Amino acid sequence: MRSAGMYLCGLDAAVDVIGGKWKVLILWALHAGPRRFGEVKREIEGISEKMLIQSLRELEADEIVHREVFHEIPPKVEYSLTPLGKSLNTALAPLGDWGHKHMKRIEKNRHVTPRP
């Protein structure tokens, strides 16, 4: 993360919050409501436990994700989007639509084998 006053524009600040491969996928996994850690991990193919923990902590520090601990046995923790996180997901929806519309071309240009 950059220190305050270091952003060149709003897009620079937004990309700093969602940068990396996993954060937008975590946001999407949480869009339907609170999820436990294991549920989020199962929804995001290929993410390691270490990377999920790190990304969730960064999103929590940026007030995008809320972590709630339920004091019961066995212990239970749920992650959900904050109002700021919900607004970020709303802002990302058109980008997701664009990606979906152009996915085949992107895969072709990047020589990626399409998923079934």
N, C-alpha and C positions, 0 to 999 in steps of 0.2 A: 504494500500500500504506500501511496505517496503522502507526504505531509501536506497540511492545509495550505491552500493558495498555490499549489503546484499544477493545477489543471489548466489546460489551454482553452477548453470549452466544455460544455455539458456532456458531449459524447465521450470525451476523454475521461470524465469522472464516472460515467456509466460503465464504460468498458473496464475501468479499474475495479469496479464492484463485481462485474460478471465475468471478468477475464478468466481464461483457462478453458479446458475442455469440459469440465464437469458441472460448473455452477448453474448454467442455464438448464441443464438436465435435472439437477436437483430442484430448481424452481418449478419446472414442469411437473415433476413427480409430486410436489406438494400442492399443486393447483387445486386439487379436488378436496383438500382438507388435511387435517393432521395425520401424520404417519409416524410409525415407530421406525427406529433405525433400520431394522431388518427389512421392513417393507420398502423403504427407500432404496436400500442396497439391491433388492431383488428387481426393482423397476429399472435400474440403470445398469445395463449389461456392461461388464468389463471394469467397473470401478472397484478399486481395492478398498478394503476397510480403512486403511490408513488415509487414503486420499479423501474418502467420504467424511471421515472425522475432521480432517483439516479444513475441507471446504465448508462443512457445516459450521465449524467454529468461526471461520472468516465471515460467513454470511450472518452469523449471529452477532459478531462484533460490528458489522455494518448495519445492524438493525433491520435486516431483510428477513431473517428467520428467527422464530421464537422457540426456545427449548424449555419444555415443561417437564419437571420431575415429579412423579407421583410417588409419594412415600407409602409404599405398600410392599408386600412380599408376594412374589418376587418384585424387585424394583422395576418401575416402568418409566420410560422417557418417551415423550412425543415431540415431534418437530412440526411447526406450522409456519405459514407465512404471516408476517406482520402486515399492517395496512400499507406500509412502505413496500414490502415484498409483493403484495397483491398489485400495487400500482406498477411495479417493475414488470411483473408478468403480463399485465395488460399492454404495456409499452412494447414488450417482446413479441406479442402475438402477430403483428404484421410482418416481422422479420421471419417468424416461423412459417407464415403463409407463403412468403416469398421463397424460402428455402424449399418448401414442399412443391411449389409450382415449378421450380427449376432443378429439382433434385437429380433427375436423369442426366441433364446436361452437366451438372457439377460432377457427378460420378464419372461421366465419360471423360471430362476434361482432366480429372485427377486420377484417371485410370483405376477407379475403385470398383470392385465387384459389388453390384447391388445386392442388398439383403433380400431374402425370399419374402 
